[in-house]
Amino acid sequence: MTDYQLTPTVDLAPNEKVKASFTADRMTYWRDMAWMAVVAMLAGMGVLWAIGNPHVWTGAIGGLAAIALRGWYVMSDEMGVRWDLTDRRLLGPAGRDIALREIEKVRRLGSAVQVVTRSGDKHLVKYQADAPAVMAQLERAKRG
């Protein structure tokens, strides 16, 4: 079994330079978890209301507990993820290696930046404190 690598493992080519690194922002992570908790709480309450349960408020507790547990459990992995932008490629966790000329689209999904390749592969650079700035760097690099 292979361990999941949280940082780029691909070797740089001769004379290739890392121009920027993107890591998850802790406050952005917790803000996203808070929004997920709100949605889970409302969904839990809505389901209980729809089935006629007189204790609708317990849906809020369940939704909050589920997202709090998820946030605590996943945080160490998410905070350890790093993407490196070089003058030739975008390198990511688990051996991701994307040539800049292969990047078709760069778009924002909340606090994440989605990179779509010409072949249709999609990659998320998650929990970015300034997603528009990350997008701008990727767009500039893509154009050369």
N, C-alpha and C positions, 0 to 999 in steps of 0.2 A: 504494500500500500504506500502511495506517495503522499507526503505531507503537503498541505496547501501552503504555498508561499505567499506572504502578504506584501512583499516588496519585489521589484523587478529582479529577475535572476539571469536575464539575457546579458551576455557580455557586450560591451561597447566595441564598435568597429574602430580600427586605427583612426586617430584624429577626430573621432566623434566626441562631442561635448554635451553634457547635460546643461540645458538652459534654464530649466525650472523643475521643481518637484511639487507635487500636489498631495497633501495629506488631509485627513478628515479633521474638522474643527470640532472640539468637544462641545462648545456652546450650541453650535448649529445642530449637532447630533441630538442633544437633549431637547432643543426646540422642536425638532422633527418628531421626537418621541412624544412630546407633549401633544402635538397636533394629532398624532396617531391615537393617543389615548382618548382625546376628545371624540374622535370618530368612533373608536371601539365602544366607548361609553354610550354614545347616542345609539349605535347599532344594537348593543345589548339591551338597552331600555326599549328600543323600538320593537325588537323581536318579542320581548316579554309582554309588552302592551298588546301586540298583534295577536298573541295566543291567549290573551285574557288573564294573564298572571296578575294577581293583586299586589305583588311586591316588585313593581317595575324598577324601583330604585336599586335593586340588587344587580341589575344589568350594568349600572354605572360602576359599581364596585368590581364586578367581574371584568369589565373592559379595562378599567384602570390597572387591576392586578395583572392581567395578561400582558399589557404593553410594558408595565414596569418590569416584570420578570424578563420579557424579551429584551428590553433595553439594557438591563443589567447583564444578562447572559451574553449578548452579542457585542457589547461595547468594546471589550479588549481586542477583539478581532478587527472591528471597524476602525478603531483608533490606530491600529498598526499598519493599515493599508497605505501604500505609497505608489504614486504614478510619477514617472520621470519623462519629461519632454526634452528630447535631444534636438540637435540640428537636423536630424534625419528621420527620427521615429518617436512614437509614443510608447513607452515601455510600462507595463503594469504588472500586477500580481499574477501569480500562477503562470509565468512564462508568456504573458501577453506581449506581442511585438507587432506594432502597427506602423507601417511605413507612412510618412506624412502624405505622400501622393495617393495613398489608398483611402484617406479620410474623405468621405462624401459629404457628411453633414455633422454639424456640431449644434446641439440644441440644449436648452435648459429644461430640466424637470424638477421643479422646486429648488432644493439646495444642491441637486446633482447636475452634472453636465454629461449628456449622452453623446457618445462618439459613434457614428454609424459609418461603416466602411463601404466601399463600392460593392463588395460581395454580400452586403446585408448584415454582417456581424454587428452587434450592438454591445457597447461597453459603457459602464457608468463610473464616473469619477464622483463619488458620493460625499455628502456632508461638507460642501465647500462654503466657507464663510462669505466669499465674494464670487459666486458662480459667474456673473457677467465678466469679471476680469479673467477668470480661467478660460471662458469661451473666447475672449478677445485674444489671449495668448495662443490658443490652439488655432484660431483662424489665421492669425499672422504667420504662424509657423507653417501652416498648410499652404499658404500662398507663396511662401519662400521668402 
